[in-house]
Amino acid sequence: MKVALVYDRVNKIGGAERVLVSLHELFPDAPLFTAVYDPKGAPWAHIFTVKPSFLQVIPFARKNHEFFPWLTPLAFWLFDFSSFYLVISVTSAEAKNIRTKPETVHLCYCLTPTRYLWSGFDAYAHTKRIASFFLKVWAPLLRRLDIRAAKRPDSYIAISNHVKKRIEKYYNRSVDVVIYPPVETDRFFPKKKIKKGDYYLFVSRLVGYKRADIVIHACQKLHVPLIVIGSGKEITQLKKNASSTIQFIDTYLTDDKLARYYQNCRAFLFAGDEDFGIVAAEAQSAGAPVIAYKNSGVGEIVVDGVTGVLFDEQSVEGLIGAIQKFETLHILPSACIKQAEKFRSSRFQKEIAAYIHKRINQV
């Protein structure tokens, strides 16, 4: 069976990229089609035969895709998949725009409906960047095109029940199954007894919808130390507003080094409306409690009061209340580790392979 993988853009490292690596283990010969490819920003992709679109010849496009929202759907539309029997698009944006013939099965592993047009529109449109101006102007047209593109996949797989509801709301499409993304629990499992430090931890790309600002401000008000691991377009402003109790680590960390930060933190904090939250599952795998916004994919990872604390109000005050509640609890690292095992990589591969087998036999 000839298989192709499709992803929005190959220019960074994050949770979605771990999905692609896991799919590569199932389909090692499958090429990876994408809008743009930046080898330096995505060293994980060297295992693939990467096939970028015509946007690749525009150097500016490789790291600034937000300036090309009208061209990126076309870039995917022009790819030819006539020689493939199965195409799996992994997408939170435009990759679902691909065209396939009736004899080709297109499965969409949906990370979320196009974030900058739907659930994350306000965060993207109300920044002070030039791209946000164009987004507000083009949004009505782009939404119509996105809804049209959402009809192209033969079926949808959602990464969480949270995303399943978004797909049904924005695209009016049913979701066949929810399959949680793979978490490399073996990489973050404690190799020795955990010695908790006095710091809280936040790990993420530093972009608006991740709400690092809430985490930083809450820790500053409580006068507790916080370590922020990650980089992104928000980092300059976040550093500018941070006090001396906030430490930023914006260099690349190996999984071993990251695991030590997880294992030794007092708790992992997250205030964003996350699609799933692989970093939260990694933290649990390392034995760390997680304090997170309830109305989020992370709410499907954390057992409130057992492996962490979930809070209802996405605000500084909401997080402060959750941290204060956490300080009254006794959460066992063993409970966190056991919970994380539900999301291990082998489970993902087993579930995705079983679904593909079932779906192919229906054709």
C-alpha positions as CSV (number, residue, x, y, z in Angstrom):
1,M,0.0,0.0,0.0
2,K,1.6,3.3,-1.1
3,V,1.2,5.9,1.6
4,A,1.9,9.7,1.7
5,L,2.0,12.0,4.7
6,V,1.1,15.7,4.6
7,Y,1.8,18.4,7.2
8,D,1.2,22.1,7.2
9,R,4.9,23.3,7.4
10,V,8.1,21.6,8.4
11,N,10.0,24.3,10.2
12,K,9.8,23.7,13.9
13,I,9.9,21.2,16.7
14,G,6.8,20.5,18.8
15,G,4.1,18.0,19.7
16,A,2.7,17.6,16.2
17,E,6.2,16.7,14.9
18,R,6.3,13.8,17.3
19,V,3.1,12.5,15.7
20,L,4.8,12.6,12.3
21,V,7.9,10.7,13.6
22,S,5.6,8.0,15.1
23,L,3.7,7.7,11.8
24,H,7.1,7.4,10.0
25,E,7.8,4.3,12.1
26,L,4.5,2.8,10.8
27,F,5.1,3.9,7.2
28,P,8.9,4.3,6.8
29,D,8.7,4.8,3.0
30,A,6.0,7.4,3.0
31,P,7.2,10.8,1.7
32,L,6.2,14.0,3.6
33,F,4.5,16.7,1.6
34,T,4.5,20.2,3.1
35,A,4.2,23.9,2.2
36,V,7.7,24.9,3.3
37,Y,10.7,23.0,4.7
38,D,13.4,24.5,7.0
39,P,16.0,21.8,7.7
40,K,17.7,23.9,10.5
41,G,14.4,24.5,12.3
42,A,13.2,20.9,11.9
43,P,16.2,18.6,12.3
44,W,13.7,15.7,13.2
45,A,12.6,15.7,9.5
46,H,15.9,14.3,8.1
47,I,14.4,10.8,8.3
48,F,11.8,11.7,5.7
49,T,11.8,12.3,2.0
50,V,10.4,15.9,2.3
51,K,8.5,17.3,-0.7
52,P,7.9,21.1,-0.2
53,S,5.6,23.2,-2.4
54,F,6.4,26.1,-4.7
55,L,6.5,28.4,-1.6
56,Q,9.9,26.9,-0.8
57,V,11.6,29.2,-3.3
58,I,10.5,32.2,-1.3
59,P,13.0,32.2,1.6
60,F,10.8,34.6,3.6
61,A,8.0,32.1,3.5
62,R,9.8,29.4,5.4
63,K,9.5,31.1,8.8
64,N,6.8,33.7,8.1
65,H,3.9,31.7,6.8
66,E,1.4,34.1,8.3
67,F,2.0,36.5,5.4
68,F,0.8,33.9,2.8
69,P,-2.6,32.6,4.0
70,W,-4.1,33.0,0.5
71,L,-1.2,31.1,-1.2
72,T,-0.7,28.2,1.2
73,P,-4.1,26.5,0.3
74,L,-3.1,26.7,-3.3
75,A,0.3,25.2,-2.6
76,F,-1.4,22.0,-1.2
77,W,-4.0,22.0,-3.9
78,L,-1.3,21.7,-6.6
79,F,0.3,18.5,-5.1
80,D,-0.4,15.3,-7.1
81,F,-1.4,12.3,-5.0
82,S,-2.7,10.2,-7.9
83,S,-0.1,7.4,-7.3
84,F,-1.0,6.9,-3.6
85,Y,-3.6,4.6,-2.1
86,L,-3.6,6.3,1.3
87,V,-2.9,9.9,2.3
88,I,-2.8,11.0,5.9
89,S,-2.9,14.7,6.5
90,V,-1.7,15.9,9.9
91,T,-3.0,19.5,10.2
92,S,-4.0,22.5,12.2
93,A,-4.3,24.7,9.1
94,E,-4.1,24.2,5.3
95,A,-2.8,20.7,4.6
96,K,-6.4,19.3,4.3
97,N,-6.6,21.3,1.0
98,I,-5.0,18.5,-0.9
99,R,-6.9,16.9,-3.8
100,T,-7.2,13.2,-4.1
101,K,-9.0,10.9,-6.6
102,P,-11.9,8.7,-5.5
103,E,-9.7,5.6,-5.3
104,T,-7.3,7.4,-2.9
105,V,-8.3,7.4,0.8
106,H,-7.6,10.7,2.6
107,L,-7.6,10.5,6.4
108,C,-7.2,13.8,8.3
109,Y,-5.5,13.6,11.7
110,C,-6.8,16.9,12.9
111,L,-4.8,18.8,15.5
112,T,-7.4,21.5,15.5
113,P,-9.5,23.4,12.9
114,T,-7.4,26.2,11.4
115,R,-6.4,28.0,14.5
116,Y,-5.8,31.5,13.2
117,L,-9.3,31.5,11.6
118,W,-11.4,29.9,14.4
119,S,-10.5,29.2,18.0
120,G,-7.4,31.4,18.0
121,F,-8.7,34.2,15.7
122,D,-8.8,36.9,18.4
123,A,-5.3,36.1,19.6
124,Y,-3.9,36.3,16.1
125,A,-6.0,39.2,14.7
126,H,-5.4,41.6,17.6
127,T,-1.6,41.6,17.7
128,K,0.3,44.6,16.5
129,R,1.9,42.7,13.6
130,I,1.4,43.6,10.0
131,A,0.2,40.1,9.3
132,S,-2.7,40.6,11.7
133,F,-4.1,43.5,9.6
134,F,-4.1,41.3,6.5
135,L,-5.7,38.5,8.5
136,K,-8.6,40.7,9.6
137,V,-9.2,41.8,6.0
138,W,-9.0,38.4,4.4
139,A,-10.7,36.4,7.3
140,P,-14.2,36.1,5.7
141,L,-12.8,34.7,2.4
142,L,-10.3,32.5,4.2
143,R,-13.0,31.0,6.4
144,R,-15.1,30.2,3.3
145,L,-12.1,28.5,1.7
146,D,-11.3,26.6,4.9
147,I,-14.8,25.2,5.2
148,R,-14.6,24.1,1.6
149,A,-11.3,22.5,2.3
150,A,-12.7,20.8,5.4
151,K,-15.0,18.8,3.1
152,R,-12.0,17.2,1.2
153,P,-10.9,14.5,3.7
154,D,-12.8,11.2,3.6
155,S,-12.8,11.0,7.4
156,Y,-11.5,12.8,10.5
157,I,-9.5,11.6,13.5
158,A,-9.4,14.1,16.3
159,I,-6.5,14.4,18.8
160,S,-8.8,15.0,21.7
161,N,-12.5,15.3,22.6
162,H,-11.8,19.0,22.9
163,V,-10.8,19.1,19.2
164,K,-13.6,16.8,18.2
165,K,-16.1,19.4,19.4
166,R,-14.3,22.1,17.4
167,I,-14.4,20.1,14.2
168,E,-18.2,19.5,14.7
169,K,-18.7,23.2,15.5
170,Y,-16.6,24.9,12.8
171,Y,-16.7,22.4,10.0
172,N,-20.0,20.5,10.6
173,R,-18.1,17.3,10.1
174,S,-18.4,14.1,12.1
175,V,-15.3,12.6,13.7
176,D,-14.8,8.9,13.3
177,V,-12.6,8.5,16.3
178,V,-10.5,10.3,18.9
179,I,-6.9,9.0,19.1
180,Y,-4.6,10.8,21.5
181,P,-1.2,11.8,20.1
182,P,1.9,9.7,21.1
183,V,3.8,10.6,24.2
184,E,7.3,9.2,24.6
185,T,6.9,8.2,28.2
186,D,10.0,6.1,28.2
187,R,12.1,9.2,27.5
188,F,10.7,11.1,30.5
189,F,10.2,8.3,33.0
190,P,12.3,9.0,36.2
191,K,15.5,6.9,36.3
192,K,16.1,7.6,39.9
193,K,14.2,9.0,43.0
194,I,12.6,12.3,42.3
195,K,13.8,15.2,44.4
196,K,11.4,18.1,44.0
197,G,12.8,21.6,43.7
198,D,11.1,24.8,44.7
199,Y,10.4,26.1,41.2
200,Y,7.3,25.8,39.0
201,L,7.8,25.0,35.3
202,F,6.3,26.1,32.0
203,V,7.4,24.5,28.7
204,S,6.0,25.6,25.4
205,R,6.4,27.6,22.2
206,L,6.0,31.2,23.2
207,V,3.1,32.3,21.1
208,G,0.0,34.1,22.2
209,Y,-2.6,31.3,22.6
210,K,-0.3,29.3,24.9
211,R,-0.9,32.1,27.5
212,A,2.6,32.2,29.0
213,D,1.7,35.7,30.2
214,I,-0.9,34.3,32.6
215,V,1.6,31.8,34.1
216,I,4.3,34.4,34.5
217,H,2.1,37.0,36.1
218,A,0.6,34.5,38.5
219,C,4.0,33.3,39.7
220,Q,5.1,37.0,40.0
221,K,2.1,37.8,42.2
222,L,2.7,34.8,44.4
223,H,6.5,35.5,44.5
224,V,7.4,32.0,43.5
225,P,10.2,31.0,41.1
226,L,9.2,29.9,37.6
227,I,11.4,28.4,34.9
228,V,10.1,29.1,31.3
229,I,11.5,26.7,28.6
230,G,10.8,27.6,25.0
231,S,11.2,30.2,22.3
232,G,8.8,32.1,20.0
233,K,7.6,35.5,18.9
234,E,6.4,36.5,22.3
235,I,9.7,36.0,24.1
236,T,10.9,39.5,23.9
237,Q,7.8,41.0,25.4
238,L,7.5,38.3,28.1
239,K,11.1,38.9,29.2
240,K,10.5,42.6,29.3
241,N,7.6,42.2,31.7
242,A,9.1,39.5,33.8
243,S,10.7,39.9,37.3
244,S,13.9,38.4,38.6
245,T,12.0,35.3,39.9
246,I,11.3,34.2,36.3
247,Q,14.1,32.3,34.5
248,F,14.0,31.8,30.7
249,I,15.7,29.0,28.9
250,D,15.3,29.5,25.2
251,T,18.0,27.2,23.9
252,Y,17.3,23.7,22.6
253,L,17.3,21.0,25.3
254,T,17.8,17.3,24.9
255,D,15.0,15.1,26.2
256,D,17.3,14.0,29.1
257,K,17.8,17.6,30.2
258,L,14.2,18.5,29.7
259,A,13.2,15.4,31.8
260,R,15.3,16.6,34.7
261,Y,13.4,19.9,34.7
262,Y,10.1,18.0,34.7
263,Q,11.2,15.6,37.4
264,N,12.5,18.3,39.8
265,C,9.8,21.0,39.4
266,R,7.2,21.6,42.1
267,A,4.5,21.4,39.4
268,F,4.0,22.0,35.7
269,L,1.8,25.0,34.9
270,F,-0.3,25.6,31.8
271,A,-3.0,28.2,31.2
272,G,-3.6,27.9,27.4
273,D,-6.6,26.5,25.6
274,E,-4.5,23.6,24.3
275,D,-5.6,21.1,21.7
276,F,-4.2,18.2,23.7
277,G,-1.0,19.1,25.5
278,I,1.8,16.7,24.9
279,V,4.1,18.6,27.3
280,A,1.7,18.1,30.1
281,A,1.6,14.4,29.5
282,E,5.4,14.4,29.4
283,A,5.5,16.2,32.7
284,Q,3.1,13.6,34.2
285,S,5.3,10.9,32.8
286,A,8.3,12.4,34.7
287,G,6.2,12.3,37.9
288,A,5.3,16.0,37.9
289,P,1.8,17.3,39.0
290,V,0.1,19.5,36.4
291,I,-1.9,22.6,37.1
292,A,-3.8,23.6,34.0
293,Y,-6.9,25.3,32.5
294,K,-9.8,22.9,32.6
295,N,-11.5,23.9,29.3
296,S,-8.6,22.5,27.3
297,G,-7.2,19.3,25.9
298,V,-5.0,19.2,29.0
299,G,-8.2,18.6,31.0
300,E,-8.3,15.2,29.4
301,I,-4.8,14.4,30.7
302,V,-5.0,15.5,34.3
303,V,-7.1,13.8,37.0
304,D,-8.2,16.8,39.1
305,G,-7.0,16.4,42.7
306,V,-5.1,13.2,41.9
307,T,-2.4,14.1,39.3
308,G,-2.9,17.9,39.4
309,V,-5.3,20.7,39.6
310,L,-7.7,22.0,36.9
311,F,-9.0,25.6,37.1
312,D,-12.1,27.0,35.4
313,E,-11.3,30.7,34.8
314,Q,-8.5,31.4,32.2
315,S,-7.0,34.2,34.1
316,V,-4.1,35.1,36.5
317,E,-6.6,34.9,39.4
318,G,-7.8,31.5,38.2
319,L,-4.3,30.1,38.1
320,I,-3.3,31.7,41.5
321,G,-6.3,30.0,43.1
322,A,-5.3,26.6,41.5
323,I,-1.7,27.0,42.8
324,Q,-2.9,27.8,46.3
325,K,-5.2,24.7,46.2
326,F,-2.3,22.6,44.9
327,E,-0.2,23.6,47.9
328,T,-2.8,22.0,50.2
329,L,-2.7,18.6,48.4
330,H,-0.4,15.7,48.5
331,I,0.0,14.4,44.9
332,L,2.1,11.3,44.4
333,P,4.6,11.1,41.5
334,S,3.5,7.5,41.0
335,A,-0.1,8.5,40.3
336,C,1.2,11.0,37.7
337,I,3.4,8.4,36.0
338,K,0.5,5.9,35.9
339,Q,-1.8,8.4,34.3
340,A,0.8,9.3,31.6
341,E,1.1,5.6,30.6
342,K,-2.4,6.0,29.0
343,F,-0.8,8.1,26.3
344,R,2.4,6.2,25.4
345,S,3.6,6.0,21.8
346,S,2.9,2.3,21.4
347,R,-0.8,2.9,22.2
348,F,-1.0,5.6,19.5
349,Q,0.5,3.3,16.9
350,K,-1.7,0.4,17.8
351,E,-4.9,2.6,17.6
352,I,-4.0,4.4,14.4
353,A,-3.0,1.2,12.7
354,A,-6.3,-0.5,13.7
355,Y,-8.3,2.4,12.5
356,I,-6.5,2.6,9.2
357,H,-7.0,-1.2,8.7
358,K,-10.7,-0.8,9.5
359,R,-11.2,2.3,7.2
360,I,-9.3,0.7,4.3
361,N,-11.5,-2.4,4.4
362,Q,-14.6,-0.2,4.2
363,V,-13.5,1.1,0.8
